[in-house]
Amino acid sequence: MAIARIFSCCFLSILCLFVGVSPPAVYADGGAPQLAYVAGTAQGISIIDIAQRRIAGSIALAGDPRTVLLSPDGSVLYVSQPSLGRIAVIDTRTKQMRCVTNLPGRPSLLALSLDATVLYAAGQGDTGVRAINPASCAIERTFATRQPVYGLAVAASTAPNATPSTPNQLWITETTSLTVYEVNGNLLGTVPIASGPQNISIPGGFTAYVTTRQGTVIAIDLYTRKMVGTLLTGGIFGSMDYDAITGEVYVPDEQHNRLDVLAPITAATAPVPREPTRIIPLNGSPQSIAITNDGQLGFVALSNGQVIMLDIPGRSSVASIVVGGTPHFIITGLYPPAGSSTSTIGHTSSSSSPALPVNISLFIVLIVLAGILALSASWFSWHHYQKRYAGKRALRKRL
């Protein structure tokens, strides 16, 4: 029986190890983590505790804050303050400003480089985009535009010979065109869009989604810089976001109080699918949406002072949080925060932790080992019993 006890101990040890390495609970994104930041609320910026589904704090900030972005590690918040004509960098832990920079043209638009070392800022009324050092708020470069700026986005290079060292691209929507720069300042091209491009979102892939001031949403191929097709018409469309797991794009329709969900498309998609694939009705006018990087949760900022929390896979609303004011923009960060000891994130809007498949594989291996040990323990116990029983029978026969 000593052998059986040894195998039993091994089995229990493996079970304990399984508990220790089994896939962790899924957490929502957020800079703290598990926080969402809403600009334009009664307090300036409201902070939502995602787990508690309530307001956890605020940052008193003047200047009608419009766009907010988070650093990958969640330690810094970048905020545009158009009424004050400046961009502020705020420490998320102390809620104090680290630095500010003044810009012309009521700056309201922000975009962060893929490596988070450059912050791009612009605003309507200004014919230029400034590249700012987020650590010092110093302006390092100006991208001159011929027309006022309406939207910004950063994308990886789509050139056929692109390498990891190839400069990223800065996409700028102007009054009647879409202008593309390399982030080192080289002008790559201009795409005429007579309908007036406005908001722009570039998921990981080869397509840019652009809203227009004439009430449409169009798709632009990143490589050819040509229009793939018109996806939506007849709405007033706000700031978009996308699900990094499925590639679906979520478009706020301010006019019809709903979210339009678009299937991902490329230039090779023929014919262009009928969009939207589905509609999510809301009880107010959506201004902005943020999807967590694991594709589990969505947060919609409504003009009536509410934030709606969505279960993305379940396609349902799970909470309504009153933040007050007139929310303009909402952001969630990465989980785990980049740079943390548990961080496995490689992209600012990527899928959930790539460590999860490793844990699942290890889980399967441990289950197999546990099963083998359990069977081995049973066999050795049976074999030991048979030997003892055979010995007793032989003894009785001799007697």
Secondary structure, DSSP 8 states (H G I E B T S, - for coil): -HHHHHHHHHHHHHHHHHHHHS--------SSSSEEEEEEETTEEEEEETTTTEEEEEEE--S----EEE-TTSSEEEEEEGGGTEEEEEETTT--EEEEEE-SS---EEEE-TTSS-EEEE-TT-SEEEEE-TTT--EEEEEE-SS---EEEEE----TT--TTS--EEEEE-SSEEEEEETTS-EEEEEE-TT-EEEEE--SSSEEEEEETTSEEEEEETTT--EEEEEEESS-B-B-EE-TTT--EEEEETTTTEEEEE----TT-SS---S-SEEEE-SS-EEEEEE-TTSSEEEEEETTSEEEEEETTTTEEEEEEE--S---EEEE--SS-TTSTT----STT--S-THHHHHHHHHHHHHHHHHHHHHHHHHHHHHHHHHHHHHHHHHHHH-
